[in-house]
């Protein structure tokens, strides 16, 4: 008999929230090292900087039923000056990039939670290859520049498309593209 290789199981539900538990913060740091140091080679050893001392980490946690499993996405936000917020270090685990919902969900919580905290301007330095994703999410290019030896776009979010989210510690659920938010009702119950 010939068997097709099994694809690894990937959860399809994710909780996107502020990293409040120690394991979530460690998972975010691990994921950033994997993406920015090992995979992209932007930093040697670790990508931590002074912003981490004041930034709020946000995570996408994969869910196995109702049980949190692993940090598979992260971003951080901080207020640079009154009303001016920045997002940075957006990373999604390599196996989860095709899910399609994680990057936009992390961006949504980043901007909307800052908006709830008095943000009047939200900015980010975005690697140029990710510019289209941000444009689709109602961001505009402010300036083109080079950072860490790579082309980046300084972009600004249109806050009209990001209503304030006050409960970012709990956040919201995101689902893999093509996955219903809740299972359909049985025929007889419909």
Secondary structure by P-SEA (a helix, b strand, c coil): ccccccccccccbbbbcccccaaaaaaaaaaaaaccccccccccccccccccccbbbbbbcccccccccccccbbbbbbccccbbbbccccccccccccccaaaaaaaaaaaaaaaacccbbbbbccccaaaaaaaaccccccccccccbbbbbcccccccccccccccbbbbbbccccccccccccccc
